[in-house]
Structure formats: structure tokens, C-alpha cells
Amino acid sequence: MVVNTCKKIGVLLNNLLNLFKNTRVNQEYMANEDYALIEDLRAARNEWLNADSNFQFVHENEIVDYYTYMAKAAQAKYRYCLKKAKERGLKSWIEYR
């Protein structure tokens, strides 16, 4: 079950990469609230990746539960920000590490 969840997260992140692949944010032509939304989107994505990365190396049940919760919370935040960005017609280049 955990392996399937990790694979699904990886597929979703790759799909999201394709959405933002060829566009860039230009702060000069963007409203402050739109730029803040893009920054929130980036932060949520990083939280999600960090939780997923930490989850990969945990063996204790309590900590597994913690990182599962963190990954799901970050995923929900990311999806919310992504939905808002799409509603506003925003596109951005997200730098992957």
C-alpha cells in the first residue's frame, strides 16, 4: 500500500511538472496577490516533497503515520493553490531539485 501511494505521488508530481514546464513567472507584470499565490504553490510543493522524502527513510510506525499525514496535508494544500492558480489563469516555472 505504501509503495502504491509513493508511485501515485511520483506520477502526480511528474504530471504537474508537465503543466508548468514551458512558462515563467514575471513579477513585474503580475499582481502581488498572484505572485504570492505562486510562491505559496512552490512552498506547498516543497513541503510535499520533503514529507515524501522523509517518509522514504522511516521505519517506526508512529513516524510513518506522521509523515503520511504531513504528505497528505501538503498535497491538499498544493492542490488548493494549484486550483486557485488555474482559476486566475496563472502559469509558472517550478524549479525542481
C-alpha positions as CSV (number, residue, x, y, z in Angstrom):
1,M,0.0,0.0,0.0
2,V,2.8,2.4,0.9
3,V,4.6,1.6,-2.3
4,N,1.5,2.3,-4.4
5,T,1.0,5.6,-2.6
6,C,4.6,6.7,-3.3
7,K,4.2,5.7,-7.0
8,K,1.0,7.7,-7.3
9,I,2.7,10.7,-5.7
10,G,5.6,10.4,-8.2
11,V,3.2,10.2,-11.2
12,L,1.2,13.2,-9.9
13,L,4.4,15.3,-9.5
14,N,5.6,14.4,-13.0
15,N,2.2,15.4,-14.4
16,L,2.4,18.7,-12.6
17,L,5.9,19.2,-13.9
18,N,4.5,18.9,-17.4
19,L,1.8,21.6,-16.7
20,F,4.4,24.2,-15.8
21,K,7.3,23.1,-18.0
22,N,7.5,25.9,-20.6
23,T,6.3,29.0,-18.7
24,R,7.8,31.6,-16.4
25,V,6.6,34.0,-13.8
26,N,7.3,37.6,-14.4
27,Q,6.7,39.5,-11.2
28,E,6.8,42.9,-12.9
29,Y,3.5,42.2,-14.8
30,M,1.8,40.2,-12.0
31,A,-0.4,41.4,-9.2
32,N,1.1,41.0,-5.7
33,E,-1.6,38.5,-4.7
34,D,-1.0,36.4,-7.8
35,Y,2.8,36.4,-7.2
36,A,2.1,35.4,-3.5
37,L,-0.2,32.5,-4.8
38,I,2.7,31.2,-7.0
39,E,5.0,31.4,-4.0
40,D,2.5,29.5,-1.8
41,L,2.2,26.9,-4.6
42,R,6.0,26.5,-4.6
43,A,6.2,26.3,-0.8
44,A,3.4,23.7,-0.7
45,R,5.1,21.6,-3.4
46,N,8.4,21.7,-1.4
47,E,6.6,20.7,1.8
48,W,5.0,17.7,-0.1
49,L,8.4,16.6,-1.5
50,N,10.1,16.9,1.9
51,A,7.4,14.9,3.6
52,D,7.6,12.3,0.9
53,S,11.4,12.2,1.0
54,N,11.4,11.8,4.8
55,F,8.7,9.1,4.6
56,Q,11.0,7.0,2.4
57,F,13.5,6.5,5.3
58,V,11.2,5.9,8.3
59,H,10.7,2.5,9.9
60,E,8.8,3.3,13.1
61,N,5.0,3.1,12.9
62,E,4.3,6.3,14.7
63,I,6.7,8.3,12.5
64,V,5.3,6.6,9.3
65,D,1.9,7.8,10.4
66,Y,3.3,11.3,11.0
67,Y,4.9,11.6,7.5
68,T,1.8,10.1,5.9
69,Y,-0.3,12.8,7.5
70,M,2.2,15.5,6.5
71,A,2.4,14.3,2.9
72,K,-1.4,14.3,2.6
73,A,-1.8,17.7,4.2
74,A,0.9,19.2,1.9
75,Q,-0.8,17.5,-1.1
76,A,-4.1,19.0,-0.2
77,K,-2.5,22.5,0.2
78,Y,-0.8,22.1,-3.1
79,R,-3.9,21.1,-4.9
80,Y,-5.8,24.0,-3.4
81,C,-3.2,26.5,-4.5
82,L,-3.0,24.9,-7.9
83,K,-6.7,25.1,-8.3
84,K,-6.7,28.8,-7.4
85,A,-3.8,29.5,-9.8
86,K,-5.6,27.8,-12.6
87,E,-8.8,29.8,-11.9
88,R,-6.7,33.0,-12.2
89,G,-5.0,31.8,-15.4
90,L,-1.5,31.8,-13.8
91,K,1.3,29.8,-15.1
92,S,4.8,29.4,-13.6
93,W,8.1,27.5,-14.0
94,I,8.6,25.5,-10.9
95,E,12.3,24.6,-10.3
96,Y,12.8,21.0,-9.4
97,R,15.7,19.9,-7.3
